[in-house]
Structures are given as structure tokens and as C-alpha cells.
Amino acid sequence: MPKYLVYITSAREEGYIASCPDLPGCAAQGETVEETLKAIKYTINGYIASLKRQGGAIPEGVEDRIQRVEVVKI
């Protein structure tokens, strides 16, 4: 399965929200970063499975477009 870029941000009240820009509307949330990552992975798998069932095109992912990833904490 391709790799997809995921953004994780702090939620307004508590916890975290993850989104995947290559898969419109694909988002998840959790109380910890680890829980949020687990939730977005599950959501991405479901999103891809749904596209396959509907005969939709599967987005390529980021392997060829991203050469370096850096996490910045402010």
C-alpha cells in the first residue's frame, strides 16, 4: 500500500486531529498522538477499501514526491 502524508494537530479542547490531504475528507482523532496515528491508519485503510469497492482511482501516495520529512515542534 502507498504511503500517505498525515498532518496531526492539537484539537481545540483536548486530544489530537489527523488529516490526510491526499484523501479528501479522510480524518481521525484521538486523545494521544499514538491513538490518533492508529485511528488515521484505520481510516485510511477504510477509505482505500471504499475506493476499491466503488472502482475509484487510488491516489499514488507520497513516496516519489517527498524526499525528506522533518517534524517541527513549537
Rosetta constraint file for C-alpha pairs under 8 A:
AtomPair CA 2 CA 60 HARMONIC 6.37 0.50
AtomPair CA 2 CA 61 HARMONIC 5.09 0.50
AtomPair CA 2 CA 62 HARMONIC 7.43 0.50
AtomPair CA 2 CA 63 HARMONIC 7.38 0.50
AtomPair CA 3 CA 61 HARMONIC 5.12 0.50
AtomPair CA 3 CA 62 HARMONIC 5.90 0.50
AtomPair CA 3 CA 63 HARMONIC 6.40 0.50
AtomPair CA 4 CA 20 HARMONIC 6.91 0.50
AtomPair CA 4 CA 22 HARMONIC 6.99 0.50
AtomPair CA 4 CA 61 HARMONIC 4.87 0.50
AtomPair CA 4 CA 62 HARMONIC 5.59 0.50
AtomPair CA 5 CA 20 HARMONIC 6.01 0.50
AtomPair CA 5 CA 21 HARMONIC 7.08 0.50
AtomPair CA 5 CA 22 HARMONIC 7.37 0.50
AtomPair CA 5 CA 61 HARMONIC 7.54 0.50
AtomPair CA 5 CA 62 HARMONIC 6.55 0.50
AtomPair CA 6 CA 18 HARMONIC 6.45 0.50
AtomPair CA 6 CA 19 HARMONIC 5.62 0.50
AtomPair CA 6 CA 20 HARMONIC 4.70 0.50
AtomPair CA 6 CA 21 HARMONIC 7.18 0.50
AtomPair CA 7 CA 18 HARMONIC 5.39 0.50
AtomPair CA 7 CA 19 HARMONIC 5.32 0.50
AtomPair CA 7 CA 20 HARMONIC 6.44 0.50
AtomPair CA 8 CA 16 HARMONIC 6.52 0.50
AtomPair CA 8 CA 17 HARMONIC 5.53 0.50
AtomPair CA 8 CA 18 HARMONIC 4.32 0.50
AtomPair CA 8 CA 19 HARMONIC 6.67 0.50
AtomPair CA 8 CA 33 HARMONIC 7.74 0.50
AtomPair CA 8 CA 36 HARMONIC 7.94 0.50
AtomPair CA 9 CA 16 HARMONIC 5.56 0.50
AtomPair CA 9 CA 17 HARMONIC 5.38 0.50
AtomPair CA 9 CA 18 HARMONIC 6.51 0.50
AtomPair CA 10 CA 14 HARMONIC 7.09 0.50
AtomPair CA 10 CA 15 HARMONIC 6.07 0.50
AtomPair CA 10 CA 16 HARMONIC 4.42 0.50
AtomPair CA 10 CA 17 HARMONIC 6.23 0.50
AtomPair CA 11 CA 15 HARMONIC 5.41 0.50
AtomPair CA 11 CA 16 HARMONIC 4.83 0.50
AtomPair CA 11 CA 17 HARMONIC 5.85 0.50
AtomPair CA 14 CA 31 HARMONIC 6.97 0.50
AtomPair CA 15 CA 29 HARMONIC 7.28 0.50
AtomPair CA 15 CA 30 HARMONIC 5.65 0.50
AtomPair CA 15 CA 31 HARMONIC 4.02 0.50
AtomPair CA 15 CA 32 HARMONIC 5.86 0.50
AtomPair CA 15 CA 33 HARMONIC 7.82 0.50
AtomPair CA 16 CA 29 HARMONIC 5.52 0.50
AtomPair CA 16 CA 30 HARMONIC 5.47 0.50
AtomPair CA 16 CA 31 HARMONIC 6.08 0.50
AtomPair CA 16 CA 32 HARMONIC 6.49 0.50
AtomPair CA 16 CA 33 HARMONIC 6.46 0.50
AtomPair CA 16 CA 36 HARMONIC 6.42 0.50
AtomPair CA 17 CA 27 HARMONIC 7.20 0.50
AtomPair CA 17 CA 28 HARMONIC 5.85 0.50
AtomPair CA 17 CA 29 HARMONIC 4.30 0.50
AtomPair CA 17 CA 30 HARMONIC 6.69 0.50
AtomPair CA 17 CA 36 HARMONIC 6.77 0.50
AtomPair CA 18 CA 27 HARMONIC 5.45 0.50
AtomPair CA 18 CA 28 HARMONIC 5.25 0.50
AtomPair CA 18 CA 29 HARMONIC 5.92 0.50
AtomPair CA 18 CA 36 HARMONIC 6.51 0.50
AtomPair CA 18 CA 37 HARMONIC 7.34 0.50
AtomPair CA 18 CA 40 HARMONIC 6.38 0.50
AtomPair CA 19 CA 25 HARMONIC 7.79 0.50
AtomPair CA 19 CA 26 HARMONIC 5.94 0.50
AtomPair CA 19 CA 27 HARMONIC 4.30 0.50
AtomPair CA 19 CA 28 HARMONIC 6.62 0.50
AtomPair CA 19 CA 40 HARMONIC 7.40 0.50
AtomPair CA 20 CA 24 HARMONIC 7.12 0.50
AtomPair CA 20 CA 25 HARMONIC 7.85 0.50
AtomPair CA 20 CA 26 HARMONIC 5.76 0.50
AtomPair CA 20 CA 27 HARMONIC 6.45 0.50
AtomPair CA 21 CA 26 HARMONIC 7.74 0.50
AtomPair CA 22 CA 59 HARMONIC 6.81 0.50
AtomPair CA 22 CA 61 HARMONIC 7.21 0.50
AtomPair CA 23 CA 44 HARMONIC 7.95 0.50
AtomPair CA 23 CA 47 HARMONIC 7.81 0.50
AtomPair CA 23 CA 59 HARMONIC 7.42 0.50
AtomPair CA 26 CA 40 HARMONIC 7.91 0.50
AtomPair CA 26 CA 43 HARMONIC 6.83 0.50
AtomPair CA 26 CA 44 HARMONIC 6.79 0.50
AtomPair CA 26 CA 47 HARMONIC 7.16 0.50
AtomPair CA 27 CA 40 HARMONIC 6.37 0.50
AtomPair CA 27 CA 43 HARMONIC 7.13 0.50
AtomPair CA 28 CA 36 HARMONIC 6.60 0.50
AtomPair CA 28 CA 39 HARMONIC 5.81 0.50
AtomPair CA 28 CA 40 HARMONIC 5.17 0.50
AtomPair CA 28 CA 43 HARMONIC 6.92 0.50
AtomPair CA 29 CA 35 HARMONIC 7.85 0.50
AtomPair CA 29 CA 36 HARMONIC 5.13 0.50
AtomPair CA 29 CA 39 HARMONIC 6.70 0.50
AtomPair CA 29 CA 40 HARMONIC 7.47 0.50
AtomPair CA 30 CA 35 HARMONIC 5.24 0.50
AtomPair CA 30 CA 36 HARMONIC 4.31 0.50
AtomPair CA 30 CA 39 HARMONIC 7.10 0.50
AtomPair CA 31 CA 35 HARMONIC 6.41 0.50
AtomPair CA 31 CA 36 HARMONIC 6.92 0.50
AtomPair CA 32 CA 36 HARMONIC 6.08 0.50
AtomPair CA 33 CA 37 HARMONIC 6.12 0.50
AtomPair CA 34 CA 38 HARMONIC 6.27 0.50
AtomPair CA 35 CA 39 HARMONIC 6.16 0.50
AtomPair CA 36 CA 40 HARMONIC 6.16 0.50
AtomPair CA 37 CA 41 HARMONIC 6.15 0.50
AtomPair CA 38 CA 42 HARMONIC 6.34 0.50
AtomPair CA 39 CA 43 HARMONIC 6.16 0.50
AtomPair CA 40 CA 44 HARMONIC 5.95 0.50
AtomPair CA 41 CA 45 HARMONIC 6.23 0.50
AtomPair CA 42 CA 46 HARMONIC 6.33 0.50
AtomPair CA 43 CA 47 HARMONIC 6.06 0.50
AtomPair CA 44 CA 48 HARMONIC 6.15 0.50
AtomPair CA 45 CA 49 HARMONIC 6.12 0.50
AtomPair CA 46 CA 50 HARMONIC 6.09 0.50
AtomPair CA 47 CA 51 HARMONIC 6.32 0.50
AtomPair CA 48 CA 52 HARMONIC 6.23 0.50
AtomPair CA 48 CA 58 HARMONIC 6.75 0.50
AtomPair CA 49 CA 53 HARMONIC 6.25 0.50
AtomPair CA 50 CA 54 HARMONIC 6.24 0.50
AtomPair CA 51 CA 55 HARMONIC 6.02 0.50
AtomPair CA 51 CA 56 HARMONIC 4.80 0.50
AtomPair CA 51 CA 57 HARMONIC 6.82 0.50
AtomPair CA 51 CA 58 HARMONIC 6.71 0.50
AtomPair CA 52 CA 56 HARMONIC 5.91 0.50
AtomPair CA 52 CA 57 HARMONIC 7.58 0.50
AtomPair CA 52 CA 58 HARMONIC 7.43 0.50
AtomPair CA 62 CA 66 HARMONIC 5.80 0.50
AtomPair CA 63 CA 67 HARMONIC 7.70 0.50
